[in-house]
Amino acid sequence: MPLIKRIDFYFDRFGSENTLYVIEAVKDRVKELGLKWVVVASTSGATGLRFVESLKGLADTIVISYKSMDRVFAEKIQELGGSIVENCSTPLSNPRFKQARDILYLMGQGFKVAVEVVLIATDLGLLEIGTDVVGVGGTEKGADTAIVMRAAPSNSLVRGPGERRPVIREIIAMPRVKMWWF
């Protein structure tokens, strides 16, 4: 039976103070697994830029924000070869996904966001369905959670053929203490 032994990061607190550790952990997993894509949630673009700078030459980075990013950050991300998605709808806000969203919140705000940005990127055709990618999210500011996930569209979250459904392959990093939003 094959076995994977590795180091994961678990933080005593959620929040932006974990961002550099998450970047380090993501870089390691990208190298070890040969992953080609990292999808990062970043409202202003600051966290996204840090990932694009750190992953340049290792993986393509998609930075997703539900609103407009700071233009300086957005332009720099694109200059460095990162992709940006702004002003996008968040599929887990849809009432039909309430149960799935609430279950993901058990793992934390950043975990829910890490899953959601991969769903968004797949919905927009930026990721091929079935590709293993890294999703990165955070609680309030910065990044505190990273996962390896099979890319899938949001409409396959709760139904559809198994090969089109999202799968969480690994938890790379997450906080042990959660912020409850509901």
BELWO-V193238 format. One line per field, one symbol per residue. ss: DSSP state (@ for helix, = for strand, . for the rest). A space follows every 50 residues. Layout:
ss=???
This chain:
ss=........===....@@@@@@@@@@@@@@@@@@...=====....@@@@@ @@@@@....=====......@@@@@@@@@...===.....@@@.@@@@@@ @@@@@...@@@@@@@@@@@@@@@........======.......====== ...@@@.....@@@..=========.......
